[in-house]
Amino acid sequence: MSTELERALEATLFAAEEPMTAEALAGHLGGAAAGEVRDALRRLSTHYEPRGVHLVERGGRWHFQTAPDLAHVLRREREAVRRLSRAATEVLAIVAYHEPVSRAEIEAIRGVQTSSGTLDVLMEAGWVRVAGRREVPGRPVIYATTPEFLQHFGLESRKDLPGIDELKAAGLLDPVDDAFDAMTTTDDAEAEAGNEAADTLD
C-alpha cells in the first residue's frame, strides 16, 4: 500500500502545474488519509535527497525542484527579470516581517507614503495578497505574503526568514533599519493607538 501510494504521489506531483498540499493530494487520490499522505511524502523526500531533483515542502505545499548544487547545469541565457524597485523591496520586507499590515502601517514603518502601484507590482508578482480588513474605524485593507513568496525565496515558512541582525549585517535594512528597530520595540498598546489614527487616513 505504501509503495503504491508513494508512486501515485510521485506521479501526481510530477504532473501537477503547481505545488499541492497533503490535503489536496489526499483528495485527488481518494481513499488516502492526509496523515498517511504526509508520511509517504516524507519518505519520498528522503528518497530524493541524494538525487538530481528534490521533493520539498514550501508553505505547506509540496513540489519537485532541481537540486541546488545542479542549478548551474540548467541555467540558460534568458531575458533578465525586471528587478524590484527599492520601494517595492522595502514594502515586501515589511509585509513579510509584520504581516498582516495595512498600507498606513507600511507607511508608518517606512516613514514615507507608499504608492498603490508598489503594492500592485508585488501582488502581480504573486508574492503579496490582500488578507482581509483590519477591524478598526475605516476598516483598512491588510496585506500578507503568499505561498509563492515562500517558494520563490526557498523558505518552508516565515519562521525561516533571516533575523533583523542578519539583514543589518548584509546591509539590507539601510535606510529603514531604524524604523524596523522602532517597530519591534514599540509597546503593543502604543502601536495600536498609532495604527488606528493612521488607518483613518488609509
MODELLER restraints for C-alpha pairs under 7 A, 6 or more apart:
rsr = mdl.restraints
at = mdl.atoms
rsr.add(forms.Gaussian(group=physical.xy_distance, feature=features.Distance(at['CA:2:A'], at['CA:40:A']), mean=6.93, stdev=0.5))
rsr.add(forms.Gaussian(group=physical.xy_distance, feature=features.Distance(at['CA:6:A'], at['CA:40:A']), mean=5.71, stdev=0.5))
rsr.add(forms.Gaussian(group=physical.xy_distance, feature=features.Distance(at['CA:6:A'], at['CA:44:A']), mean=6.78, stdev=0.5))
rsr.add(forms.Gaussian(group=physical.xy_distance, feature=features.Distance(at['CA:13:A'], at['CA:63:A']), mean=6.16, stdev=0.5))
rsr.add(forms.Gaussian(group=physical.xy_distance, feature=features.Distance(at['CA:19:A'], at['CA:61:A']), mean=5.38, stdev=0.5))
rsr.add(forms.Gaussian(group=physical.xy_distance, feature=features.Distance(at['CA:19:A'], at['CA:62:A']), mean=5.13, stdev=0.5))
rsr.add(forms.Gaussian(group=physical.xy_distance, feature=features.Distance(at['CA:19:A'], at['CA:63:A']), mean=4.85, stdev=0.5))
rsr.add(forms.Gaussian(group=physical.xy_distance, feature=features.Distance(at['CA:20:A'], at['CA:61:A']), mean=4.77, stdev=0.5))
rsr.add(forms.Gaussian(group=physical.xy_distance, feature=features.Distance(at['CA:20:A'], at['CA:62:A']), mean=5.29, stdev=0.5))
rsr.add(forms.Gaussian(group=physical.xy_distance, feature=features.Distance(at['CA:20:A'], at['CA:63:A']), mean=6.93, stdev=0.5))
rsr.add(forms.Gaussian(group=physical.xy_distance, feature=features.Distance(at['CA:21:A'], at['CA:60:A']), mean=5.89, stdev=0.5))
rsr.add(forms.Gaussian(group=physical.xy_distance, feature=features.Distance(at['CA:21:A'], at['CA:61:A']), mean=4.25, stdev=0.5))
rsr.add(forms.Gaussian(group=physical.xy_distance, feature=features.Distance(at['CA:21:A'], at['CA:62:A']), mean=6.06, stdev=0.5))
rsr.add(forms.Gaussian(group=physical.xy_distance, feature=features.Distance(at['CA:22:A'], at['CA:34:A']), mean=5.77, stdev=0.5))
rsr.add(forms.Gaussian(group=physical.xy_distance, feature=features.Distance(at['CA:22:A'], at['CA:37:A']), mean=6.06, stdev=0.5))
rsr.add(forms.Gaussian(group=physical.xy_distance, feature=features.Distance(at['CA:22:A'], at['CA:38:A']), mean=5.91, stdev=0.5))
rsr.add(forms.Gaussian(group=physical.xy_distance, feature=features.Distance(at['CA:23:A'], at['CA:34:A']), mean=5.30, stdev=0.5))
rsr.add(forms.Gaussian(group=physical.xy_distance, feature=features.Distance(at['CA:26:A'], at['CA:32:A']), mean=5.38, stdev=0.5))
rsr.add(forms.Gaussian(group=physical.xy_distance, feature=features.Distance(at['CA:26:A'], at['CA:33:A']), mean=6.11, stdev=0.5))
rsr.add(forms.Gaussian(group=physical.xy_distance, feature=features.Distance(at['CA:26:A'], at['CA:34:A']), mean=5.50, stdev=0.5))
rsr.add(forms.Gaussian(group=physical.xy_distance, feature=features.Distance(at['CA:26:A'], at['CA:37:A']), mean=6.36, stdev=0.5))
rsr.add(forms.Gaussian(group=physical.xy_distance, feature=features.Distance(at['CA:45:A'], at['CA:54:A']), mean=6.72, stdev=0.5))
rsr.add(forms.Gaussian(group=physical.xy_distance, feature=features.Distance(at['CA:45:A'], at['CA:55:A']), mean=4.89, stdev=0.5))
rsr.add(forms.Gaussian(group=physical.xy_distance, feature=features.Distance(at['CA:45:A'], at['CA:56:A']), mean=6.59, stdev=0.5))
rsr.add(forms.Gaussian(group=physical.xy_distance, feature=features.Distance(at['CA:48:A'], at['CA:54:A']), mean=5.20, stdev=0.5))
rsr.add(forms.Gaussian(group=physical.xy_distance, feature=features.Distance(at['CA:48:A'], at['CA:55:A']), mean=6.34, stdev=0.5))
rsr.add(forms.Gaussian(group=physical.xy_distance, feature=features.Distance(at['CA:52:A'], at['CA:66:A']), mean=6.23, stdev=0.5))
rsr.add(forms.Gaussian(group=physical.xy_distance, feature=features.Distance(at['CA:52:A'], at['CA:67:A']), mean=5.29, stdev=0.5))
rsr.add(forms.Gaussian(group=physical.xy_distance, feature=features.Distance(at['CA:53:A'], at['CA:64:A']), mean=6.43, stdev=0.5))
rsr.add(forms.Gaussian(group=physical.xy_distance, feature=features.Distance(at['CA:53:A'], at['CA:65:A']), mean=5.51, stdev=0.5))
rsr.add(forms.Gaussian(group=physical.xy_distance, feature=features.Distance(at['CA:53:A'], at['CA:66:A']), mean=4.45, stdev=0.5))
rsr.add(forms.Gaussian(group=physical.xy_distance, feature=features.Distance(at['CA:53:A'], at['CA:67:A']), mean=4.96, stdev=0.5))
rsr.add(forms.Gaussian(group=physical.xy_distance, feature=features.Distance(at['CA:54:A'], at['CA:64:A']), mean=5.54, stdev=0.5))
rsr.add(forms.Gaussian(group=physical.xy_distance, feature=features.Distance(at['CA:54:A'], at['CA:65:A']), mean=5.41, stdev=0.5))
rsr.add(forms.Gaussian(group=physical.xy_distance, feature=features.Distance(at['CA:54:A'], at['CA:66:A']), mean=6.16, stdev=0.5))
rsr.add(forms.Gaussian(group=physical.xy_distance, feature=features.Distance(at['CA:54:A'], at['CA:67:A']), mean=5.71, stdev=0.5))
rsr.add(forms.Gaussian(group=physical.xy_distance, feature=features.Distance(at['CA:55:A'], at['CA:62:A']), mean=6.92, stdev=0.5))
rsr.add(forms.Gaussian(group=physical.xy_distance, feature=features.Distance(at['CA:55:A'], at['CA:63:A']), mean=5.72, stdev=0.5))
rsr.add(forms.Gaussian(group=physical.xy_distance, feature=features.Distance(at['CA:55:A'], at['CA:64:A']), mean=4.52, stdev=0.5))
rsr.add(forms.Gaussian(group=physical.xy_distance, feature=features.Distance(at['CA:55:A'], at['CA:65:A']), mean=6.52, stdev=0.5))
rsr.add(forms.Gaussian(group=physical.xy_distance, feature=features.Distance(at['CA:56:A'], at['CA:62:A']), mean=5.62, stdev=0.5))
rsr.add(forms.Gaussian(group=physical.xy_distance, feature=features.Distance(at['CA:56:A'], at['CA:63:A']), mean=5.74, stdev=0.5))
rsr.add(forms.Gaussian(group=physical.xy_distance, feature=features.Distance(at['CA:56:A'], at['CA:64:A']), mean=6.27, stdev=0.5))
rsr.add(forms.Gaussian(group=physical.xy_distance, feature=features.Distance(at['CA:57:A'], at['CA:63:A']), mean=6.65, stdev=0.5))
rsr.add(forms.Gaussian(group=physical.xy_distance, feature=features.Distance(at['CA:57:A'], at['CA:156:A']), mean=6.26, stdev=0.5))
rsr.add(forms.Gaussian(group=physical.xy_distance, feature=features.Distance(at['CA:58:A'], at['CA:150:A']), mean=6.18, stdev=0.5))
rsr.add(forms.Gaussian(group=physical.xy_distance, feature=features.Distance(at['CA:58:A'], at['CA:151:A']), mean=5.53, stdev=0.5))
rsr.add(forms.Gaussian(group=physical.xy_distance, feature=features.Distance(at['CA:58:A'], at['CA:155:A']), mean=6.13, stdev=0.5))
rsr.add(forms.Gaussian(group=physical.xy_distance, feature=features.Distance(at['CA:58:A'], at['CA:156:A']), mean=4.28, stdev=0.5))
rsr.add(forms.Gaussian(group=physical.xy_distance, feature=features.Distance(at['CA:58:A'], at['CA:157:A']), mean=6.76, stdev=0.5))
rsr.add(forms.Gaussian(group=physical.xy_distance, feature=features.Distance(at['CA:59:A'], at['CA:147:A']), mean=5.38, stdev=0.5))
rsr.add(forms.Gaussian(group=physical.xy_distance, feature=features.Distance(at['CA:59:A'], at['CA:150:A']), mean=6.26, stdev=0.5))
rsr.add(forms.Gaussian(group=physical.xy_distance, feature=features.Distance(at['CA:59:A'], at['CA:156:A']), mean=5.25, stdev=0.5))
rsr.add(forms.Gaussian(group=physical.xy_distance, feature=features.Distance(at['CA:59:A'], at['CA:157:A']), mean=5.29, stdev=0.5))
rsr.add(forms.Gaussian(group=physical.xy_distance, feature=features.Distance(at['CA:88:A'], at['CA:118:A']), mean=5.51, stdev=0.5))
rsr.add(forms.Gaussian(group=physical.xy_distance, feature=features.Distance(at['CA:91:A'], at['CA:106:A']), mean=6.81, stdev=0.5))
rsr.add(forms.Gaussian(group=physical.xy_distance, feature=features.Distance(at['CA:94:A'], at['CA:106:A']), mean=6.65, stdev=0.5))
rsr.add(forms.Gaussian(group=physical.xy_distance, feature=features.Distance(at['CA:95:A'], at['CA:101:A']), mean=6.33, stdev=0.5))
rsr.add(forms.Gaussian(group=physical.xy_distance, feature=features.Distance(at['CA:95:A'], at['CA:143:A']), mean=6.78, stdev=0.5))
rsr.add(forms.Gaussian(group=physical.xy_distance, feature=features.Distance(at['CA:95:A'], at['CA:144:A']), mean=5.87, stdev=0.5))
rsr.add(forms.Gaussian(group=physical.xy_distance, feature=features.Distance(at['CA:95:A'], at['CA:145:A']), mean=6.68, stdev=0.5))
rsr.add(forms.Gaussian(group=physical.xy_distance, feature=features.Distance(at['CA:96:A'], at['CA:144:A']), mean=6.90, stdev=0.5))
rsr.add(forms.Gaussian(group=physical.xy_distance, feature=features.Distance(at['CA:96:A'], at['CA:145:A']), mean=6.00, stdev=0.5))
rsr.add(forms.Gaussian(group=physical.xy_distance, feature=features.Distance(at['CA:99:A'], at['CA:143:A']), mean=6.58, stdev=0.5))
rsr.add(forms.Gaussian(group=physical.xy_distance, feature=features.Distance(at['CA:99:A'], at['CA:144:A']), mean=5.05, stdev=0.5))
rsr.add(forms.Gaussian(group=physical.xy_distance, feature=features.Distance(at['CA:100:A'], at['CA:131:A']), mean=6.97, stdev=0.5))
rsr.add(forms.Gaussian(group=physical.xy_distance, feature=features.Distance(at['CA:100:A'], at['CA:142:A']), mean=5.71, stdev=0.5))
rsr.add(forms.Gaussian(group=physical.xy_distance, feature=features.Distance(at['CA:100:A'], at['CA:143:A']), mean=5.23, stdev=0.5))
rsr.add(forms.Gaussian(group=physical.xy_distance, feature=features.Distance(at['CA:100:A'], at['CA:144:A']), mean=4.96, stdev=0.5))
rsr.add(forms.Gaussian(group=physical.xy_distance, feature=features.Distance(at['CA:101:A'], at['CA:142:A']), mean=4.95, stdev=0.5))
rsr.add(forms.Gaussian(group=physical.xy_distance, feature=features.Distance(at['CA:101:A'], at['CA:143:A']), mean=5.34, stdev=0.5))
rsr.add(forms.Gaussian(group=physical.xy_distance, feature=features.Distance(at['CA:101:A'], at['CA:144:A']), mean=6.95, stdev=0.5))
rsr.add(forms.Gaussian(group=physical.xy_distance, feature=features.Distance(at['CA:102:A'], at['CA:140:A']), mean=6.33, stdev=0.5))
rsr.add(forms.Gaussian(group=physical.xy_distance, feature=features.Distance(at['CA:102:A'], at['CA:141:A']), mean=5.77, stdev=0.5))
rsr.add(forms.Gaussian(group=physical.xy_distance, feature=features.Distance(at['CA:102:A'], at['CA:142:A']), mean=4.22, stdev=0.5))
rsr.add(forms.Gaussian(group=physical.xy_distance, feature=features.Distance(at['CA:102:A'], at['CA:143:A']), mean=6.12, stdev=0.5))
rsr.add(forms.Gaussian(group=physical.xy_distance, feature=features.Distance(at['CA:103:A'], at['CA:202:A']), mean=6.77, stdev=0.5))
rsr.add(forms.Gaussian(group=physical.xy_distance, feature=features.Distance(at['CA:104:A'], at['CA:198:A']), mean=5.71, stdev=0.5))
rsr.add(forms.Gaussian(group=physical.xy_distance, feature=features.Distance(at['CA:104:A'], at['CA:199:A']), mean=5.75, stdev=0.5))
rsr.add(forms.Gaussian(group=physical.xy_distance, feature=features.Distance(at['CA:104:A'], at['CA:202:A']), mean=5.74, stdev=0.5))
rsr.add(forms.Gaussian(group=physical.xy_distance, feature=features.Distance(at['CA:105:A'], at['CA:195:A']), mean=6.34, stdev=0.5))
rsr.add(forms.Gaussian(group=physical.xy_distance, feature=features.Distance(at['CA:107:A'], at['CA:113:A']), mean=5.36, stdev=0.5))
rsr.add(forms.Gaussian(group=physical.xy_distance, feature=features.Distance(at['CA:107:A'], at['CA:114:A']), mean=5.96, stdev=0.5))
rsr.add(forms.Gaussian(group=physical.xy_distance, feature=features.Distance(at['CA:109:A'], at['CA:179:A']), mean=5.33, stdev=0.5))
rsr.add(forms.Gaussian(group=physical.xy_distance, feature=features.Distance(at['CA:109:A'], at['CA:180:A']), mean=6.76, stdev=0.5))
rsr.add(forms.Gaussian(group=physical.xy_distance, feature=features.Distance(at['CA:109:A'], at['CA:183:A']), mean=6.86, stdev=0.5))
rsr.add(forms.Gaussian(group=physical.xy_distance, feature=features.Distance(at['CA:110:A'], at['CA:176:A']), mean=6.23, stdev=0.5))
rsr.add(forms.Gaussian(group=physical.xy_distance, feature=features.Distance(at['CA:110:A'], at['CA:179:A']), mean=6.54, stdev=0.5))
rsr.add(forms.Gaussian(group=physical.xy_distance, feature=features.Distance(at['CA:122:A'], at['CA:128:A']), mean=5.53, stdev=0.5))
rsr.add(forms.Gaussian(group=physical.xy_distance, feature=features.Distance(at['CA:123:A'], at['CA:129:A']), mean=5.81, stdev=0.5))
rsr.add(forms.Gaussian(group=physical.xy_distance, feature=features.Distance(at['CA:126:A'], at['CA:146:A']), mean=6.91, stdev=0.5))
rsr.add(forms.Gaussian(group=physical.xy_distance, feature=features.Distance(at['CA:126:A'], at['CA:148:A']), mean=6.21, stdev=0.5))
rsr.add(forms.Gaussian(group=physical.xy_distance, feature=features.Distance(at['CA:127:A'], at['CA:145:A']), mean=5.60, stdev=0.5))
rsr.add(forms.Gaussian(group=physical.xy_distance, feature=features.Distance(at['CA:127:A'], at['CA:146:A']), mean=5.27, stdev=0.5))
rsr.add(forms.Gaussian(group=physical.xy_distance, feature=features.Distance(at['CA:127:A'], at['CA:148:A']), mean=5.82, stdev=0.5))
rsr.add(forms.Gaussian(group=physical.xy_distance, feature=features.Distance(at['CA:127:A'], at['CA:149:A']), mean=4.47, stdev=0.5))
rsr.add(forms.Gaussian(group=physical.xy_distance, feature=features.Distance(at['CA:128:A'], at['CA:143:A']), mean=6.68, stdev=0.5))
rsr.add(forms.Gaussian(group=physical.xy_distance, feature=features.Distance(at['CA:128:A'], at['CA:144:A']), mean=5.64, stdev=0.5))
rsr.add(forms.Gaussian(group=physical.xy_distance, feature=features.Distance(at['CA:128:A'], at['CA:145:A']), mean=4.40, stdev=0.5))
rsr.add(forms.Gaussian(group=physical.xy_distance, feature=features.Distance(at['CA:128:A'], at['CA:146:A']), mean=5.64, stdev=0.5))
rsr.add(forms.Gaussian(group=physical.xy_distance, feature=features.Distance(at['CA:129:A'], at['CA:143:A']), mean=5.68, stdev=0.5))
rsr.add(forms.Gaussian(group=physical.xy_distance, feature=features.Distance(at['CA:129:A'], at['CA:144:A']), mean=5.54, stdev=0.5))
rsr.add(forms.Gaussian(group=physical.xy_distance, feature=features.Distance(at['CA:129:A'], at['CA:145:A']), mean=6.02, stdev=0.5))
rsr.add(forms.Gaussian(group=physical.xy_distance, feature=features.Distance(at['CA:129:A'], at['CA:146:A']), mean=6.33, stdev=0.5))
rsr.add(forms.Gaussian(group=physical.xy_distance, feature=features.Distance(at['CA:130:A'], at['CA:141:A']), mean=6.93, stdev=0.5))
rsr.add(forms.Gaussian(group=physical.xy_distance, feature=features.Distance(at['CA:130:A'], at['CA:142:A']), mean=6.02, stdev=0.5))
rsr.add(forms.Gaussian(group=physical.xy_distance, feature=features.Distance(at['CA:130:A'], at['CA:143:A']), mean=4.69, stdev=0.5))
rsr.add(forms.Gaussian(group=physical.xy_distance, feature=features.Distance(at['CA:130:A'], at['CA:144:A']), mean=6.48, stdev=0.5))
rsr.add(forms.Gaussian(group=physical.xy_distance, feature=features.Distance(at['CA:131:A'], at['CA:142:A']), mean=5.54, stdev=0.5))
rsr.add(forms.Gaussian(group=physical.xy_distance, feature=features.Distance(at['CA:131:A'], at['CA:143:A']), mean=5.13, stdev=0.5))
rsr.add(forms.Gaussian(group=physical.xy_distance, feature=features.Distance(at['CA:131:A'], at['CA:144:A']), mean=5.85, stdev=0.5))
rsr.add(forms.Gaussian(group=physical.xy_distance, feature=features.Distance(at['CA:132:A'], at['CA:141:A']), mean=5.88, stdev=0.5))
rsr.add(forms.Gaussian(group=physical.xy_distance, feature=features.Distance(at['CA:132:A'], at['CA:142:A']), mean=5.65, stdev=0.5))
rsr.add(forms.Gaussian(group=physical.xy_distance, feature=features.Distance(at['CA:133:A'], at['CA:139:A']), mean=5.44, stdev=0.5))
rsr.add(forms.Gaussian(group=physical.xy_distance, feature=features.Distance(at['CA:133:A'], at['CA:140:A']), mean=5.34, stdev=0.5))
rsr.add(forms.Gaussian(group=physical.xy_distance, feature=features.Distance(at['CA:133:A'], at['CA:141:A']), mean=4.36, stdev=0.5))
rsr.add(forms.Gaussian(group=physical.xy_distance, feature=features.Distance(at['CA:133:A'], at['CA:142:A']), mean=5.34, stdev=0.5))
rsr.add(forms.Gaussian(group=physical.xy_distance, feature=features.Distance(at['CA:134:A'], at['CA:140:A']), mean=5.51, stdev=0.5))
rsr.add(forms.Gaussian(group=physical.xy_distance, feature=features.Distance(at['CA:134:A'], at['CA:141:A']), mean=6.41, stdev=0.5))
rsr.add(forms.Gaussian(group=physical.xy_distance, feature=features.Distance(at['CA:134:A'], at['CA:142:A']), mean=6.31, stdev=0.5))
rsr.add(forms.Gaussian(group=physical.xy_distance, feature=features.Distance(at['CA:136:A'], at['CA:196:A']), mean=6.46, stdev=0.5))
rsr.add(forms.Gaussian(group=physical.xy_distance, feature=features.Distance(at['CA:137:A'], at['CA:200:A']), mean=6.43, stdev=0.5))
rsr.add(forms.Gaussian(group=physical.xy_distance, feature=features.Distance(at['CA:138:A'], at['CA:199:A']), mean=6.60, stdev=0.5))
rsr.add(forms.Gaussian(group=physical.xy_distance, feature=features.Distance(at['CA:138:A'], at['CA:200:A']), mean=5.54, stdev=0.5))
rsr.add(forms.Gaussian(group=physical.xy_distance, feature=features.Distance(at['CA:140:A'], at['CA:199:A']), mean=6.23, stdev=0.5))
rsr.add(forms.Gaussian(group=physical.xy_distance, feature=features.Distance(at['CA:140:A'], at['CA:202:A']), mean=6.31, stdev=0.5))
rsr.add(forms.Gaussian(group=physical.xy_distance, feature=features.Distance(at['CA:150:A'], at['CA:156:A']), mean=6.46, stdev=0.5))
rsr.add(forms.Gaussian(group=physical.xy_distance, feature=features.Distance(at['CA:150:A'], at['CA:157:A']), mean=6.53, stdev=0.5))
rsr.add(forms.Gaussian(group=physical.xy_distance, feature=features.Distance(at['CA:167:A'], at['CA:173:A']), mean=6.17, stdev=0.5))
